[in-house]
Amino acid sequence: QMQLVESGGGLVQPGGSLKLSCAASRSIFSIYAMAWYRQAPGKQRELVARIASGGRTNYADSVKGRFTISRDNAKNTMYLQMNSLKPEDTAVYYCQSTAGYWGQGTQVTVSA
């Protein structure tokens, strides 16, 4: 079993930045693709960004050029650097492993 723990969420003004982290409990983290999802109130959970075990990345159109996903396999940790944040980025952000595990989520609120 793998546990995923997100951190780094919070309240930020429009145009600001946040960096989310997702720490995995097992060293097999490195062999799986990982992803960030988000879910805003009243909306379906959506994919934000994905990173393959080898580092290839893909992004939702809504965050391209603003968000950067990365991973440090030595630390069993994935990151999401979020810049130029907008109110519509407000959501609970979840990390996911293609091994079938989810984190508990971290709240990101973008508001003046």
C-alpha positions as CSV (number, residue, x, y, z in Angstrom):
1,Q,0.0,0.0,0.0
2,M,1.1,3.5,-0.7
3,Q,0.2,6.6,1.2
4,L,0.3,10.0,-0.4
5,V,0.3,13.2,1.6
6,E,-0.2,16.6,0.1
7,S,1.0,19.9,1.6
8,G,1.5,23.5,0.6
9,G,-2.0,24.7,0.0
10,G,-3.4,27.9,1.3
11,L,-4.9,31.3,0.6
12,V,-3.2,33.5,-2.0
13,Q,-4.1,36.6,-3.9
14,P,-4.7,36.6,-7.7
15,G,-1.4,36.6,-9.5
16,G,0.4,35.0,-6.6
17,S,2.2,31.6,-6.4
18,L,2.0,28.4,-4.4
19,K,4.0,25.2,-4.5
20,L,2.3,22.0,-3.6
21,S,4.1,18.8,-2.5
22,C,3.0,15.2,-2.5
23,A,5.1,12.8,-0.4
24,A,4.8,9.1,-1.0
25,S,5.4,6.5,1.7
26,R,7.1,3.9,-0.5
27,S,10.2,3.8,-2.6
28,I,8.3,2.2,-5.5
29,F,7.0,5.8,-6.1
30,S,9.6,6.1,-8.8
31,I,8.1,3.5,-11.2
32,Y,4.7,5.0,-11.4
33,A,3.3,8.0,-13.3
34,M,1.9,10.6,-10.9
35,A,-0.7,13.3,-11.4
36,W,-2.3,16.3,-9.8
37,Y,-6.1,16.6,-10.0
38,R,-8.4,19.3,-8.6
39,Q,-12.0,19.6,-7.7
40,A,-13.8,22.9,-7.3
41,P,-17.1,23.1,-5.4
42,G,-20.0,21.7,-7.5
43,K,-17.6,20.5,-10.2
44,Q,-16.2,17.2,-11.3
45,R,-12.6,16.3,-10.4
46,E,-10.3,17.3,-13.3
47,L,-6.8,16.4,-14.3
48,V,-4.4,19.3,-13.9
49,A,-1.0,17.8,-14.8
50,R,0.7,14.4,-15.1
51,I,4.3,13.3,-15.0
52,A,5.6,9.9,-16.2
53,S,8.1,7.9,-14.3
54,G,10.7,9.1,-16.8
55,G,9.7,12.7,-16.4
56,R,7.5,13.4,-19.5
57,T,4.8,15.8,-18.6
58,N,1.4,17.0,-19.9
59,Y,-0.9,19.7,-18.7
60,A,-4.5,20.8,-18.9
61,D,-5.0,23.7,-21.3
62,S,-6.2,25.9,-18.5
63,V,-2.9,25.7,-16.6
64,K,-0.3,25.5,-19.4
65,G,2.4,28.1,-19.0
66,R,1.5,28.8,-15.4
67,F,1.9,25.5,-13.6
68,T,4.9,23.2,-13.6
69,I,4.8,19.6,-12.4
70,S,8.0,17.9,-11.3
71,R,9.2,14.9,-9.2
72,D,12.2,14.0,-7.1
73,N,12.3,10.2,-7.1
74,A,15.1,10.2,-4.5
75,K,12.7,11.9,-2.1
76,N,9.6,10.0,-3.2
77,T,8.0,13.4,-3.7
78,M,6.1,15.2,-6.5
79,Y,5.6,18.9,-6.8
80,L,3.3,21.4,-8.5
81,Q,4.6,24.9,-8.9
82,M,1.6,27.2,-9.5
83,N,2.2,30.8,-10.7
84,S,0.0,33.5,-11.9
85,L,-2.9,32.0,-9.9
86,K,-6.4,33.0,-10.8
87,P,-9.6,32.8,-8.8
88,E,-10.8,29.9,-11.0
89,D,-7.8,27.9,-9.8
90,T,-9.6,27.7,-6.4
91,A,-10.1,24.0,-5.6
92,V,-9.0,21.1,-3.5
93,Y,-5.9,19.6,-5.1
94,Y,-5.2,15.9,-5.0
95,C,-2.2,13.9,-5.9
96,Q,-2.6,10.5,-7.5
97,S,-0.4,7.6,-8.3
98,T,-1.2,5.3,-11.2
99,A,-0.7,2.5,-8.7
100,G,-4.2,3.5,-7.7
101,Y,-3.7,5.7,-4.7
102,W,-4.9,9.2,-3.9
103,G,-3.9,11.7,-1.3
104,Q,-6.4,13.4,1.1
105,G,-6.2,16.7,-0.8
106,T,-5.1,20.2,0.0
107,Q,-7.2,23.4,-0.3
108,V,-6.0,26.2,-2.6
109,T,-8.0,29.4,-2.5
110,V,-7.2,32.3,-4.8
111,S,-8.9,35.4,-3.6
112,A,-8.3,39.1,-3.0
